[in-house]
Amino acid sequence: MTARRRRLPSLTGLRVFDVVARHPSFRLAAEELGVTQGAVAQQIRALEAELGMKLFERHPRTLVLTDAAQAYATSIHRAFELIGAATETLRPAPQAVTISVTPTFAAKWLIPRLPDFTAHYPDITLHIHASEKLARFGADGVDIAVRQASPPFGAGLSARLLFAQRIVAVASPLLVEKLGHPACVEDLAAYGLLDDAHHFWPRFLEKAFPDSRAISPRQILFNQTSFAIDAAISGQGVALANQFLVAQSLAEGRLQRLFDTVLPVDGGFYVVCPCRPPPTAPVAAVRDWLASMAAREETSPGPLSGPVSGPVSGPVSGPSPGPGA
């Protein structure tokens, strides 16, 4: 013979009772539950009628649990905690990946592409840490990093090239319209040069204008490439930047390339993670997504907005870039 099934009170009423008992106030309970005070009072009256006893003593400014209801409130609260804990065990643990990137890479490439990532991996929570400091994977809790570097990498690290470094000169189309397209190096004096911590301008000018005398146009110096790019967008001068970092601004018409000169430099942007332990599935998914997005953009033709002059120059070797990108 099976045991007779116990009839439970309304779960909605019990939930409202639990909230009221914790405050105790119909007004505060209504605010937590997102309903009216009248709805709360109605649920409590219905529960009292169902149980056949009073649960609260009504006073002018407060509610007081009856003696019998005090122990009942403790048990009901514990029961809802057990239900919550049991429900959590049914849900998969959140998949979080911490990625360390430079501020410029975060602002100019990664963040604009995050909608694509979240669309493909809605269950992965991405923690983005923007810093110039080298990531210490275990000590800093970093799973994956993107950095400018040159091989070889440290033992125990897996590195995959995302973007080679190809430096181009960009400016606001409105500024070009105002000042005219610079036909010679002397014309750049009217523009002003926006420089960053890499100081590529001397090499770029030598490559773009090999037969011109050296000049020293007005310069504004930034410690981050992203600041120089933003200054160029706002019409403050000409900036040098990796082509992939300004590709979206070029496509949107906020920037245009002034010359077809491309200055390749040593090193590149690599995605790096430890080999041991092997990357988890979420870490591998982030790494592979970065690589696939970079490959897609590397194989598609870069936008050339505005007039350019001269052939694309050959490769130039140079030192590994320093901080600031």
Residue pairs with C-beta under 8 A, 6 or more apart in sequence:
9 47
9 50
9 51
10 43
10 46
10 47
10 50
12 43
13 43
13 44
13 46
13 47
13 50
14 47
14 76
14 80
15 80
16 29
16 33
16 40
16 43
16 44
16 47
17 43
17 44
17 47
17 55
17 73
17 76
18 73
18 76
18 77
18 80
19 29
19 32
19 33
19 40
20 26
20 29
20 40
20 44
20 56
20 63
21 65
21 69
21 73
21 76
21 77
22 77
23 29
23 32
24 56
24 62
24 63
24 64
24 65
25 62
25 63
26 37
26 40
26 41
26 44
26 63
27 37
29 40
30 36
30 37
30 39
30 40
33 40
44 55
44 56
47 55
48 54
48 55
53 66
53 68
53 69
54 66
54 69
55 65
55 66
55 69
55 72
56 63
56 64
56 65
56 66
56 69
57 63
57 64
57 65
57 66
65 73
92 123
94 123
94 125
95 123
95 124
95 125
95 281
95 282
96 124
96 125
96 126
96 127
96 282
97 124
97 125
97 126
97 127
97 143
97 144
97 282
97 283
97 285
97 286
98 127
98 129
98 141
98 142
98 143
98 144
99 126
99 127
99 128
99 129
99 142
99 143
99 144
99 145
99 146
99 286
100 129
100 130
100 131
100 135
100 140
100 142
100 144
100 145
100 146
100 147
101 110
101 128
101 129
101 130
101 145
101 146
101 147
102 130
102 131
102 132
102 146
102 147
102 148
102 323
102 325
103 130
103 131
103 132
103 224
103 226
104 224
104 225
104 226
104 229
104 245
104 324
104 325
105 146
105 245
105 269
105 325
106 128
106 130
107 130
107 226
108 225
108 226
108 229
108 245
108 246
108 248
109 244
109 245
110 128
110 146
111 128
112 248
113 293
114 126
116 289
116 293
117 124
117 126
117 286
117 289
120 289
121 282
121 285
121 286
121 289
124 282
124 285
124 286
126 286
129 135
129 140
129 142
132 323
132 324
134 147
135 142
135 145
135 147
135 272
136 142
137 143
137 145
137 273
137 274
138 274
143 273
143 279
143 280
143 283
143 286
144 271
144 272
144 273
144 279
144 283
144 286
144 287
145 271
145 272
145 273
146 162
146 269
146 270
146 271
146 272
146 290
147 269
147 270
147 272
148 165
148 267
148 268
148 269
148 270
148 320
148 321
148 325
149 159
149 267
149 268
149 270
149 272
149 320
150 266
150 267
150 268
150 320
151 159
153 159
153 270
153 272
156 274
156 275
156 276
157 272
157 273
157 274
157 275
158 272
158 273
158 274
158 275
158 279
159 270
159 271
159 272
160 270
160 271
160 272
160 287
160 291
161 268
161 269
161 270
162 268
162 269
162 270
162 271
162 290
162 291
162 294
163 242
163 244
163 268
163 269
163 294
163 298
164 264
164 268
165 242
165 264
165 265
165 266
165 267
165 268
165 269
165 321
166 242
166 243
166 244
166 262
166 263
166 264
167 200
167 204
167 240
167 241
167 242
167 243
167 262
167 263
167 264
167 265
168 240
168 241
168 242
168 243
168 246
168 257
168 259
168 261
168 262
168 263
169 204
169 208
169 238
169 239
169 240
169 257
169 258
169 259
169 261
170 229
170 232
170 238
170 239
170 240
170 241
170 246
170 249
170 250
170 255
170 256
170 257
170 258
171 191
171 232
171 235
171 237
171 238
171 239
171 255
171 256
171 258
172 232
172 233
172 234
172 235
172 254
172 255
172 256
173 253
173 254
173 255
173 256
173 305
173 306
174 235
175 191
175 235
175 237
176 256
176 258
176 306
178 235
179 187
179 190
179 191
180 187
181 258
181 306
181 307
182 188
182 190
182 191
182 258
183 309
184 209
184 212
185 205
185 208
185 209
185 212
185 213
185 215
186 212
186 215
188 205
188 215
188 217
188 238
189 215
189 217
189 218
191 217
191 237
191 238
192 217
192 218
192 219
192 220
192 236
192 237
192 238
193 201
193 217
193 218
193 219
193 220
193 237
193 238
194 219
194 220
194 222
194 228
194 231
194 232
194 236
194 237
194 238
194 239
194 240
195 201
195 219
195 220
195 221
195 222
195 228
195 240
196 221
196 222
196 223
196 224
196 225
196 227
196 228
196 239
196 240
196 324
196 325
197 222
197 223
197 224
197 225
197 322
197 323
197 324
197 325
198 225
198 240
198 321
198 322
198 324
198 325
200 240
200 263
200 265
201 219
201 240
203 263
203 316
203 318
204 240
204 261
204 263
205 212
205 214
205 215
207 261
207 263
207 313
207 316
208 259
208 261
208 310
208 313
218 237
220 228
220 231
220 236
220 237
222 228
222 231
222 324
223 323
223 324
224 324
224 325
225 239
225 241
225 242
225 245
225 324
225 325
228 239
228 240
228 241
229 239
229 241
229 245
229 246
229 249
229 255
231 237
231 239
232 238
232 239
232 255
233 249
233 254
233 255
238 258
240 263
242 269
242 325
243 262
243 302
244 269
244 294
244 297
244 298
245 325
246 255
247 297
247 302
247 303
249 255
250 256
250 257
250 302
250 303
250 304
250 305
251 303
251 305
253 305
255 305
256 305
256 306
257 304
257 305
257 306
257 308
258 306
258 308
259 308
259 309
259 310
260 304
260 308
260 309
260 310
260 311
260 312
261 310
261 312
261 313
262 312
262 313
263 313
263 316
264 315
264 316
265 316
265 317
265 318
265 319
265 321
266 317
266 318
266 319
266 320
266 321
267 320
267 321
269 294
271 287
271 290
271 291
273 279
273 283
273 287
279 287
